[in-house]
Amino acid sequence: MTTATKRKTSLTLDARTLEAAREFGVNVSAVADKALEQAVAIARQQKWLEENADAFAAQAAWHESNDHPLADIMTGPAGETWKP
């Protein structure tokens, strides 16, 4: 298992929330690290969606004009061609 490199930083937090976290034994660094990791993942996903929006629109337009190439076999458990 690889250990991530850690770097010290300074945060400005609400004093009452920080005091409560200490009182309850909440690891503020771990919580901040996880929240930042999630925020970066969301930002990365949003950027990817924005960068690829034209391709998604082109694909949707193609499907609108030509239908889906597998439309005749796309089905679900309640469909007529469903065979377990």
N, C-alpha and C positions, 0 to 999 in steps of 0.2 A: 504494500500500500504506500502510495506517495503522499508525503506531507506537504501541504500548501505552504508557500512562503508567506509569512505574516509581516505586516508593516503597521507601525503605530501611526495613529492619526488622532485628530482632535474633533470631537463632536460637541454640539451645543444641544442639550436635551432639557426638557421640562424638569425642573428641580423636584417637584412632587412625584412625578412618574419615576424618576431615577431613584429617589429615596424609597419608594414602594418596591421597586425592583430589587434593591439591596435588601430590604426587609424580608422579602419572600425568597431570596436566594437566586434570583433570576440572573443568568450570565448575560450581561448586557452586550458584551463583545460578540458572543455567539448569536444572539438575537439580531444584532445589527448586521453581522456578516451574512446570516441567512436571508434577511430582508433585502439586503443589497444584491445578493446573488439572484433572488427572485425578480427584483426590479430590472436588473441587467438582462435576464432571460426574456422578460416581457418586452423590453426596449429592442432587443435583438430580433425578436419575432415580429414586432411591429415594423421595424426597418425592412426586414425581408419581405413582408407583405406589401409594403409601399413600393419597394424596388421591383417587385414582380407583378404589380397590379395590371400593367399593360398586357402581360402574357396571360393572366387569368381572364381578362376581358376578351382578348382575342380567342382564347379557347372557348369561352362561353358563347361568343358570336358564332364560331364555327359549329358548335353543337346545336345552336339555334337554327342555323341554316341547313345542317346536314344530319341532324339527330345524332344520338350517341352510336358509335360503331357496334356496340354490343347490346343495343336496346332490345333486340329480339330475344336475347337469352338472359337479360337482367330480370331477376325475379326474387321472390322471397318465399318463406314457408307457406304462405296462403296462395301463392300464384299457381296457375294452371300447369306450368312446366316443372314445378318443384318435384324432385324425385329424391327421397332420402337415401 
